């Protein structure tokens, strides 16, 4: 087979990036039939825009965000062709979950906008491009509700939106955000009223609202429980669910439970004038009957996990059906069955972008190493190494003695170390989830350094009689000169820049993230970089460096390179693979995770791709340069940036108590 030249490989990578961007944009705009407008502005500027819109379209909706400030907010608006000033359409505001961004809501903003609804998807405070300094006037939490409130009020001010027909949909923490917006707006005397709420994987919001009957009037609520919910008992056995029972009792009343004490599901109940009465379900929006103006609630389930709710055709169909139930078919739009979905094609294009992002580390590196200025970064023979034979027990024993304890330690210590994060990090610029992972990787790295010593002394013991010289693994970290070390670092920085430039273009030109569901590459904000590099980069470096050293050790002269590469990839990812399989197998069997509920279980998924990528990139650059340093710097930086740029940022770090 003819080998692909470096220039052709670079061209292929660039084409794949472009295909990912254009393909994602095409799906997000429903084949260019929906107008997409990304907005990044201060809250002061947004208030001015809202006021100008209301004046232009002759709307008098009352005061808006009286203390907006200079904090930055980011959101994207999707306007279908049927929505105009002469033919205003219903609007839906989408709020993402904790440690995500507005792009997470692709399933909702794509499917609802292509069905004629105006959609606004917003970055909550400290997420995406929205500042954490957004102040919450109501005193609820951390500004997330103000972001949702701002998005609602902006949507109501648009000429193409019927301000009386505005709904919200949230996932997880996004549910709390939109719930707080409802509690602020749906009050007596307010001209701004949210008339529908789809609560997806955030049952606590519906529970809290159940104790606030003043907001029940004139709103239709759909509560979707995930059957395999990591955060609670939400829906494994939905009719008997404790959460479901409390929600139903608060909205409808305990006297309306089934005879056996279970909650009725998939049925709309009146929650105001005829509280507890069953409301006719609009089976087909083409019949013209809607629930708009009514006060009702429906509880239903979905066969998903907590993060799975934002990557599911089932939950997407439920959301579509719900908003059809409330508002019918927007005037001028065509009916599309809830099962006819295309959002996953956009996710596929974005996933292509993420795979290309990872692949570009190798392609761009190969191209740069052909430049004369990196000539001193290449050693003719990698550290003068002499590979041993795997056929000898003297090689097998040290490998088993090293890697088996590493896998067991990483498997057993994930949750204990995750929970011990506060012992090392007093405060954090990043949400506790990433701090927990950072502590886990750092301590695992320290243990890996210890096992390198074990490997060395075990190898010496095995070869004590034959006199074979056993070299320390640190030999692969050797550099010949300061300038050579500088070349390794500069090479890594240039590769990283070339990797992230396409993602930056995709984000700011097409409003697209490379990734899939809740796992994305992300675009780092410059204001975050100093603390991210200072306080998180070292923790991942402590983990990547010893693993890179062990990576190089796992090579033998009578085993193909691909086989040893596969071995090191599996060894790197095996602890998380086992942990996740055991944890989620228990969840599917019993309704609760085995080790711990909530964020730690969910975040374990995010270690798959970085660990595999780290093993591959360290092996590749060692083979190319004869040193581990370029691979270590690239792997560490990608892991840190991917983990921190998509998560919630809070305050400055006080590192080490």
N, C-alpha and C positions, 0 to 999 in steps of 0.2 A: 504494500500500500504506500502510495506517495505521501511523504510527510508534508504537513501543512506548514508553510513558512510563517515566520513571526508576523510579518506584515499582513498576511491573510488572516491570521488568528486575531489580530487587533481589529481588522475590518469586520470580521464576523461578530466579535464582541460588541462593537459599536452599532452594528445593524440590529443585534438582539436587544440592546438597550433601547434603540429607537422603536422597534416593534413593541416592546413592553410599554413604553410611554404612550405611543399612538393608540395601541390596542386598548389600554386601560382608559384613556381619555374617550375613545369612541364608545365604550360601554357606559362610562359614567354619564355621557351626554346622550345616551340611548341613540347611538348612530347619528349624532349631531342634530337631534330634534329637540334637545333640551339645552337651554342656555346655562352655562356654568360660570359663576362669578365668585372668585376668592377675594376675601376682604381681610386686611390686617390694618388695624387703626387703633387709636387711643379711644378710651371710653368717652372722652369729651367730644372727639370727632364723631363718634357714633351717635351721641345724643343730638348733635347738630344735624346729622343726616336724617335722623328720625323726625326731628322737628320740620326740616325742609320737606320731607316726603309728605307729612301730614298736611302741611300748608298747600303743597302742590296738588294733592288729591282730595282736598277739602275734608280732611278727617280731624275730628276733635276727640281725642282719646284720653285726654287728661295728662297729668304730670308724668315725666319719664326720668327715671334714675337721677334723683335730685343731687346726688354726690358722685358723679361719674369718675373724675380724676384723670390722670395721665397714663394709667396702666394700659397695656396693650391687650387687645382681644382679637381673636382670629376665628373666622367662620366662612363657610362657603354656601352660596345660594344656588339652587337649581330651579329654573323657571321653564316649564313646558310651554309649547306654542299656544295652547288653548288659554293660558292665563294672561290676560291683558287688563288694562285699566277699564275697558268697556265690558270685560267679561271676567271679573275677579274669581279666583279659585280658592278652595280651602288650602290651608298651609299646615305643614307638619314640621315640628322642630325635633331634631335628633340629638341626643346627648350620649356620648360614649362612656365606657366604664373607666374605673381606676387604672392608671398606668397604661393609657392608650391615647388615641387622638381622634379627631373628627373623621379621619379616613376609615376608621374601624366600622363606621356605619354604612359602608358601601352597599350592603344588602338592602337597607331601608331607603337610602336616598336615591338609589338607582330605580328600585321597583316602584316606589311611590311617585317619583317625578315622571316616570314614563306612563303612569296611569292618570296624569293630569293634575297631580297635587304639586303645589309649590313646596319645596323642602329647604330648610336651613339646617346644616350640621355644624356644630360649634365645638371649638377646643375649650375644655373647662380650665379653670385657673391652674397654672403650673404645668399644664399639659400642652403638647404641640407648640404653637406660637403664642399662646395666651400667657400673660404674666401671672405669677403667683400673687403679686401684690394687689390684684383686684379685690377691693373691699366689699364685703357683704353687708349692705345697709340694714338688713333685717336682723343681723346678729347670728345667722345660721352658718356656722362653720367657716369655710375657707374661700369664699368667693365663687364656688361652683354654681350656687343658686343664682348669683348675680349674672354669671355668663349665660345661663339658661334664660333668665328673665330678660336680659338684653336681646338675646336672639328672638324671643317671643315678641317683644315690643318692636324690634326692627321688622319682623315679618308682618306684623299688624299694620305698620306704616306704609307698606308697599302698595302701590296702586293696583297691582295684579292680584292682590290677596283680599279675600272677604274676611275682614277683621273679626267678624262674629263666628267664623268657622276655623278656629285654630286649635290644633291638637299637638300633643307631645308624645314622644316615645323615648324611653331611656333604658340603658343596660347597666345593671349593677349600681355603681356610684352615680351614674347618669340618671338613674331613677330618683335618687335623693335630690339631685339638682333640679329636675323638672318638678318634682313634688313640692319643693320649697317655692318654686316660681308659682305654682298653683295656689299655695297657701297665702302668697303675697297678693296675687291678682284676684282670685275668686272670693272677694269680700264685698260686703254690702256697700253700694255707692260707686264701685269701680266700673268704668266703661270698658275695661279690658278683661275678658273672660276666656279662659281655656275651656273648651267644650269637650275634649276627649283626651284620654291618657292611656297609652299602652305600656304597661309595666312588665318589662322583660327581664327576668332574673334579678329582681331587686325587691322581693316581697316586703321587706321592712318598710318601704315607702308607702305601700298600700295599707300596711298595718298602722303606721303613724297617722295617715289621713283618716283612718277609720275612727280615730279619737277626736277628729275635728269635723263634726257634722256640718258646720257652717259652709264648708267647701263642697259638700255632696250635691248641692242643688245645681242642676244644669250641666253636669259632667257625666260622661259615660266612661267607665273604667274597665279595662281588660287586664287581668293578672295572669301572666304565663309562667308557670312553674317548670323548671327543668327537672326531669325525672332523676337524673344523676347529678344533683346539685351539691357541689363541694362546700358551699357556705352554710348549709342548714339541712333540715329534714324536708325541705321545700316540697318535694313531689314524688319521692320514690314510691310512696303509697298515697297518692294525692287525696283520695277521699278521706283518709284518716290523718292527713297531715296536720300537725299542731299549728304550723304557721297559717295554713289554709283555714283552719277552724277559727283562729283568732281574727283573721281578716274578715271572714264571712260573718262572724258574730258582730264585729264592729260596724260593718256596712249594712247588713241585712237583718241580723238578729238570730239569736240562738234558737228561737222557737221555729225557725224555718229550716233547721237541719233535717236531714233525712231521718226516718224512724229509727234507724240503727245508729244515729249519732254522727254519721259521716256528712261531709259537705257535698252539696250538689255541684256538679261541674258541667261546663259547656252550656250553661243556661243564663240568660240575662235576667236579673232581678231588679225591680224598682227599689230605689233607696231613699225616696223622698215622699211624694204625695201618697202613694199606695205602697208604703214600705213593705217589702217582702213578697209583693205580687210578681208573678212571672210575666216577663215582657216578651212579646212575639219577636222571634229572631228573624231579621231580614235575610232569608235564605239566598236571594238573588238580587243584587243591586239594580239589575235591569228592570225590576218590577216597580221601582220608584219609591218604595217605602224605606225610610231611614229612621235612625234613633236620634238624630240631631234635636237638641232641645230637651231631651229626656234626662233623667237622673237614674243611672243604672250601673250595675257591675256584673262581670262574668269572670269566672275562674276556670282556667283550662291548663292542661299540661302539655309538655313536649319531651320527646326522647333525646334530651341533650344534657351536657354538662353545663357548668356555669359559663365558661368562655365559649362553649359550643353554641350558645344562644345567638352569637353574632357570626356564626358560620353554618347556618342551617336553612335549608329550603323549607323545612317544616315551620320554624318560628317566623320566617319571612312570609309564608303564606298566611299564617295566623294574623300577623300585623296588617297585611293587605286586606284580608277579609274584615278585620275589625274596623279599619278606617272606611272601607266601603259600607259597612253596616251603619256607621255614624253619619257619613256625608253623602253616600251614594256615589254615582259616577260624576266627577266634575264636568260641568257644562262644557261641551266642545271636545271632550276627550272620549276615546273609545274604550269600551270595556275590555279588559284583559283578565282572563281567569287567574286567580292567585297562584296556580301551579305553573303558569307560564312565566318563568324567571330567567334572567340573563346575567344577574349580578356576578355569578360564579365565574363567568367568562372574564370579567374584569379582574377578579381575584387570580385567575389563571395567568393573565398577562402580567399582573404584579408579581406573582410567584416566579414567572420567567425572569423578571427584572432582578429578583433577589438571587436566583441561581446564577445569573450572568454577573451580578455584583461579586459573588464569591469566586467565580471562574476568572474574573478580570484580574484578581490578585496574582494569578499565575501568568496570564497572558501579558499584562503590562510589565510585570517583573522581567519576563524573558526579553521583552523589547528593550527595556532600559539597560539590561546587562549587556546588550550588544553595543552600547555606547562606550566610547574610549574612556570617558571620565570615570567609569566604574570598573576599569580593567584591574585595578588593585584589589577589588572586592572578590576576585575569583582566584581560588587556589587550584593549581593543576591536579593535585591529589588531595582529597579531603583529609587533612590532618595526618597524612601518611598512614591511614588506617589499614589494618590487615584483618579482613573479616574471618570469623571462625566458622566451624561447621556445626550445624544444628544437630547432626547425627551423634554428637558426643554428649554424654550425660553431664559432662563438666560445663556445658553451655546451657543445657535445659534446666538444671537445678537452680542456678542463680536467677534465671528468668522467672521460674515459678515462685521462688522465694521472694522475689521483688514484686511481681505484678498481682499475685493473688492477694496479699495483704493490702495492696493499694486499692483494689476493687472492693474488698470487704470494708475497708475504712471509709471510702467514699460513699458506699451504700449505707452503712450504718450511721454515719455522722451527719448526713444532710440535714435532717430535721433538728437534732440537738444543736448543731452549730448555727443553723438559721435562727433558732429561738434565742441563741446567746449573743445576738448581734449588739445588744445594748451594753454588753460588757466591754466592747471594744470601741463602738462608735456612740458617743453621747448624744449627738444630734446629727442631722443629715440634711444635705441639700436634696437628697433623693428620698423617695418613699422607703419605708422600712423593708419592703420586699427586696429591692436591689441591695440594700445594705446587708440583709441576711444572706443573699447569694454571695456577696463579696467576702464576707467573713468566712463562709463555708469554703470558698475557693482558696482563700489565703491560708487557712489552717490546713487544708488538704495539701497545699503546696509545701508547707513546712514539713508535713509528714512525708511527702514525696522526696524532699531533700534527705531526710533520715533514711529512707529506703534506698537512695542512691548509695549511701555509705554501706548499708547492708549488702547491696549488690556487689560492691567492690570487695568487701571482706569475704563474702561467700565465694566469689570468683577466685580470690587468692587462695582460699582454703581448698577449693576443688583442684587447683593447679599446683599445690604445694610440693607434690612429689615430682612432677614432670618439669618443673623449673620455668614454665611459660610465664612471660612477663604480662602482668595484668595492668592495663592502663586505666586511669581514672576517667570517668565520663566527662569531667570538666575539661578534658583536652579539646573537646569539640567547641568549647567556648573561647578558646585561645585566639588572640589576635596578634598579628605581626608588628603592628604599629598603630599609633593613635590615628593617623590619617586613614588607615584601613578600617578601623572601628567607625570612624566618621562616615566613611563610604557606606557601611552597612546601615547606619541610621538614616542618612540622606536617601538611600535607596528605598528604605521602608517608608519614609515620609512622602516621597514622590509617588510610590505605588498607592498609598492611602489617598493622596489627593486625587489621583486619576480614578480610583474606585468611587470616591464620593461625589465627584463633579457630575456624573450622570444622574445621581439621585437628587442632587441640588437642582439641576435643570428640570428633572421630572416634577419635583415638588413645586417650584416657583413658576414654572411655565404651564404645567398640566394639572397641578394639584394632585399628584399621584405619589404614593409611597411604594417602594419595592418591598414586597413581603407577602404574607398570607395570614388572614384573620388578625389575631392579636399579636402576631410575631412579625415585626417589620424592621427594615434597616434603620429608618429614621434620619432626620436632618438635625444635626446638633446646632443649637443656638450658641452664638459666640459668647453670650453673657454667662453661659453655664460652663464653658470649657475650662476656665482656670480651676474651679473647685473639683470638677470631674477628673481632670488630669492629676491634680494634687492629691486628692483623697481616695480615689477609686482605682486609678491606673496602677498604683503600687500593689494593691491587693490582688489584682488579677495577674500582674507580672510575677508575683511570688508563686502563683500556681502554674503559669505557662512555662516559666524557665525550667524547673525540674522535669516537667513533662516533656519538654523539648529534648532535654538531655537523655531521658529514658527512651524517647522516640528514636534517637540515633542508635542507641544500644541494641534495639530490637532489629538487627539486620545480620544476615548470615550469607556466606558465599554460595551455599547450595540451595537457597530458597529464592524464588523469583521476587523481584522488587515489589510487584503488585501484591504478592501474598503477605510480605512483611508490612507493607503499608496498610493493608486491610486489617492485619493483626493489631497494629497500633491504633487504628481508628476505632475498632471494636473495644479495645482495652480502655480507651479514653471515654467512650460513650456508654460502656456496659453498666457502670454503677447507676446512672440515671435511667437507663433502659429497664433494668431490673426493678429499681425503686418505683418507677412510674407504672410498670406492668402490674406489680403486686398491689400497689396502692389503688389503682383504678379497677383491677379485677375484683378487689374487695368492695369497692364502691358499687360496681354493677351487681354484685351478689347480695349486698346487705343494705345499700342505700347510704352508707357513710364510708369515708376514706379510712384506711387502716391506720395511718400514721398521724395525720393531723388534718383538720379541715381548713378550707380557705386558701389564702394567698400562697403559702408555701407549696401546697400540692400543685396549684396552677402554674407557679413559676418554674417548677422543675422542668416543664416542657421547653422552656426557653433556653435550656442548656444544651439541647440536642445539637442544633446546627452549629453553634460556636465551638463546641468540643470537637466535632467532626472536622470543621474547617481548620481549627487550630492544629490538629494533628497533621492534616494534609499540607498546610502551608509551611509548617516547620520542617517537615520532611522534604518538601520541594526545594526550599531555599538552602537547606543544608546540602542537598545534592548539587545545587547550582553554584554555591559559593564556597562550600567546605566549612562553613561556620553556621551556627544556629541563630546569630543575632538578628538578622533581617527578618527571619520567620517569626522569632519571638516578639519583636516589636510590632509587626503587622497583626499577628494573632491577638496579642494583648489589646491593642488599640481598637480593633474591630469588636472584640468582645465587650470592652468597656463602653464604647460609643453606642452599640446596639442595645446594651442593657440600660443605659442611663438616659439616652435622648428620648425614648418613648415613654418613660415613667414620670411620675409626678415629682416636681421639684418644690421644696418647701422653704428651707432657710439655709444659712451658712453652716458649714460643718465645723464642729469642735472635735477634732480627731484625737482619739485615745483619751479616755477619761482622766 
